[in-house]
């Protein structure tokens, strides 16, 4: 079931005081359930010079890319440039690190709070050009809430 207002649900979740290993799986599930074109949703955490995907911090097919150097991929670009990366067709972007033969589009949003980078919110879709302005605005708001959660946890 899709929450009537997934951002309100995520805000409530981020204010709940849950430990990170409970918050992140629930957050990705809320985001995944909010839109049928979100086929893979994950939160990569910044660890040194790498983005790391903990087990249970994603929904979708398993990924072999559980550690991505900041210098690689669309996730690395979003983290280092600190801005959202939208790829309408992954087949046309040489930065794409292939995870699934079905993936056609991707969006990666940096998870920031007051310029502190905590990681990235990464989404894939089997639908070409799935991430338009409304989806991107929603995901940037979701990443803001996740960043505020991490800032409170530090």
HELIX and SHEET records of a PDB file:
HELIX    1   1 UNK A    6  UNK A   14  1                                   9    
HELIX    2   2 UNK A   20  UNK A   33  1                                  14    
HELIX    3   3 UNK A   73  UNK A   81  1                                   9    
HELIX    4   4 UNK A   90  UNK A   92  5                                   3    
HELIX    5   5 UNK A  133  UNK A  153  1                                  21    
SHEET    1   A 4 UNK A  58  UNK A  59  0                                        
SHEET    2   A 4 UNK A  40  UNK A  47 -1                                        
SHEET    3   A 4 UNK A  50  UNK A  52 -1                                        
SHEET    4   A 4 UNK A  67  UNK A  69 -1                                        
SHEET    1   B 5 UNK A  58  UNK A  59  0                                        
SHEET    2   B 5 UNK A  40  UNK A  47 -1                                        
SHEET    3   B 5 UNK A 116  UNK A 125 -1                                        
SHEET    4   B 5 UNK A 105  UNK A 113 -1                                        
SHEET    5   B 5 UNK A  85  UNK A  87 -1                                        
END                                                                             
